[in-house]
């Protein structure tokens, strides 16, 4: 189990002790997409969805998801999040909605899981709000694109 910090020497899952880690500013950015038909995307961008403003509701859901990460992912630490921002943009070339989440904290562990949870929650909310018109939507390519801060330093995914 070498290198897997969520397992102890006996292979048992445990929450990592971060008490000896330095407090540093940390940031994580994640992205994901909800692929759909051009007609469904137009419904969203033109504000014709029966449940309301899809992108605004999904943005709020993503913020809430980031704040609830430690309640959803068993070994995540509850963190004092200092910023959560979501950018939801129409991607007509796909077609679909691109969602990007940025999460910041000053702490002893990173916010990668919070950024990924924010994106996933926002994607699920987009799906929920327009599933009545298209059940075949696909949530895809959810990934970490940037993390910085802490002992491991900076990571940037190739675009």
Backbone torsions as a table, in degrees:
resi	resn	phi	psi	omega
1	UNK	NA	17.8	-178.1
2	UNK	-54.3	131.1	177.6
3	UNK	87.8	-12.5	178.3
4	UNK	-94.8	102.6	-171.4
5	UNK	-72.0	-15.4	-178.8
6	UNK	-90.6	12.2	175.2
7	UNK	-125.4	139.1	177.2
8	UNK	-84.5	-176.3	-176.6
9	UNK	-60.6	-26.3	179.5
10	UNK	-90.0	1.8	179.2
11	UNK	85.7	10.5	180.0
12	UNK	-87.9	138.7	177.2
13	UNK	-65.9	139.5	176.6
14	UNK	-154.0	160.5	175.7
15	UNK	-81.6	130.7	-178.1
16	UNK	-65.9	136.1	175.6
17	UNK	-81.7	111.6	-179.2
18	UNK	-104.9	10.8	-174.0
19	UNK	-62.6	-27.0	179.3
20	UNK	-91.1	-3.0	-179.3
21	UNK	-77.6	149.7	178.3
22	UNK	-73.7	141.9	173.5
23	UNK	-77.3	121.7	177.8
24	UNK	-136.6	160.5	172.8
25	UNK	-71.5	134.6	-176.7
26	UNK	-134.4	147.6	178.9
27	UNK	-142.4	146.6	173.2
28	UNK	-141.7	141.9	176.4
29	UNK	-126.6	131.3	177.6
30	UNK	-129.1	160.4	177.8
31	UNK	-141.2	162.1	175.2
32	UNK	-164.0	170.0	-176.8
33	UNK	-135.6	147.0	168.4
34	UNK	-114.5	108.8	-179.0
35	UNK	-85.7	136.9	-175.6
36	UNK	-154.4	176.0	177.1
37	UNK	-74.3	157.7	175.7
38	UNK	-58.5	-32.1	-179.9
39	UNK	-66.8	-41.3	178.3
40	UNK	-68.3	-41.1	177.2
41	UNK	-60.5	-41.8	178.0
42	UNK	-62.8	-39.0	177.2
43	UNK	-57.5	-42.5	-179.6
44	UNK	-69.8	-51.8	-174.0
45	UNK	-69.4	-26.5	178.4
46	UNK	-89.9	-0.2	176.8
47	UNK	72.0	30.0	-177.2
48	UNK	-101.5	6.6	179.7
49	UNK	-69.7	134.4	-176.0
50	UNK	-62.9	-28.5	-178.5
51	UNK	-83.2	-6.9	176.4
52	UNK	118.4	-157.3	-176.4
53	UNK	-74.4	95.4	-172.7
54	UNK	-58.2	-47.8	-174.6
55	UNK	-69.0	-37.2	178.0
56	UNK	-67.4	-42.8	179.0
57	UNK	-65.6	-42.1	179.3
58	UNK	-64.4	-36.6	177.1
59	UNK	-60.7	-47.2	178.8
60	UNK	-64.0	-40.2	178.5
61	UNK	-62.4	-40.0	178.0
62	UNK	-62.8	-41.6	177.2
63	UNK	-61.9	-45.8	178.6
64	UNK	-62.4	-40.2	179.0
65	UNK	-60.4	-44.1	178.7
66	UNK	-59.4	-41.8	-178.2
67	UNK	-69.8	-21.7	-177.7
68	UNK	-101.3	6.6	-172.6
69	UNK	-54.2	-46.1	-177.0
70	UNK	-66.5	-18.4	176.3
71	UNK	-83.7	-19.8	-176.2
72	UNK	-100.9	-35.6	-177.4
73	UNK	-104.7	112.7	-167.0
74	UNK	-53.8	-36.9	-173.4
75	UNK	-103.8	11.1	176.8
76	UNK	-80.2	142.2	176.4
77	UNK	-80.8	142.6	170.2
78	UNK	-69.3	130.6	-173.7
79	UNK	-122.4	149.5	173.8
80	UNK	-81.7	87.1	-178.6
81	UNK	-69.5	132.1	-179.8
82	UNK	-102.3	-17.1	178.3
83	UNK	-158.3	138.0	167.4
84	UNK	-136.3	122.9	177.2
85	UNK	-132.8	135.8	177.8
86	UNK	-121.4	137.2	175.7
87	UNK	-117.2	117.8	179.0
88	UNK	-114.6	121.0	-176.6
89	UNK	-132.2	144.9	174.8
90	UNK	-68.6	136.7	177.4
91	UNK	-123.0	79.6	-174.8
92	UNK	-63.4	-22.8	179.5
93	UNK	-70.8	-19.4	-176.4
94	UNK	-84.2	-42.9	-20.9
95	UNK	-81.5	157.4	178.4
96	UNK	162.9	-160.9	-179.4
97	UNK	-118.7	127.9	174.6
98	UNK	-95.3	133.7	-179.8
99	UNK	-123.9	128.6	177.2
100	UNK	-125.6	133.5	178.3
101	UNK	-121.1	136.8	174.1
102	UNK	-119.4	127.9	-179.8
103	UNK	-127.9	137.6	178.9
104	UNK	-128.4	153.0	172.7
105	UNK	-157.2	165.2	164.6
106	UNK	-117.8	113.2	-174.4
107	UNK	-169.0	-166.1	-175.5
108	UNK	-100.9	-1.4	176.3
109	UNK	-149.0	159.8	-171.5
110	UNK	-81.0	174.6	-176.0
111	UNK	-116.7	26.8	178.9
112	UNK	-60.6	-44.8	-177.8
113	UNK	-66.7	-33.5	178.0
114	UNK	-66.3	-41.4	178.4
115	UNK	-65.7	-42.8	179.0
116	UNK	-66.0	-38.3	178.3
117	UNK	-68.0	-38.9	177.6
118	UNK	-60.1	-47.5	-179.8
119	UNK	-62.9	-46.8	-177.3
120	UNK	-63.8	-42.4	178.8
121	UNK	-63.5	-41.6	178.1
122	UNK	-65.0	-42.2	177.2
123	UNK	-60.0	-45.7	179.4
124	UNK	-63.1	-34.5	179.1
125	UNK	-69.1	-42.1	174.8
126	UNK	-57.1	-48.6	179.4
127	UNK	-56.5	-49.2	-177.2
128	UNK	-59.6	-39.4	-174.0
129	UNK	-73.8	-22.0	-179.0
130	UNK	-125.1	11.9	-178.8
131	UNK	-63.2	-22.6	178.5
132	UNK	-64.1	-27.2	179.8
133	UNK	-101.8	-20.1	178.0
134	UNK	-153.6	105.0	178.5
135	UNK	-85.5	-10.7	-176.2
136	UNK	-89.4	7.7	177.2
137	UNK	-57.3	152.0	-179.8
138	UNK	-126.3	128.3	172.2
139	UNK	-89.6	124.2	-173.4
140	UNK	-145.4	163.2	172.0
141	UNK	56.7	36.1	174.1
142	UNK	-74.2	124.9	-176.9
143	UNK	-160.2	160.2	172.6
144	UNK	-80.9	129.2	178.5
145	UNK	-109.8	-19.3	178.9
146	UNK	-157.6	140.3	166.0
147	UNK	-145.6	143.2	179.0
148	UNK	-147.4	150.3	179.9
149	UNK	104.6	157.7	179.0
150	UNK	83.9	-178.1	-174.9
151	UNK	-61.4	-39.0	-176.1
152	UNK	-79.6	-8.5	174.6
153	UNK	75.5	-142.8	-172.0
154	UNK	-98.1	140.3	172.1
155	UNK	-131.3	133.1	173.3
156	UNK	-131.8	125.8	177.1
157	UNK	-74.9	150.4	174.2
158	UNK	-73.5	136.8	-178.1
159	UNK	-87.1	NA	NA
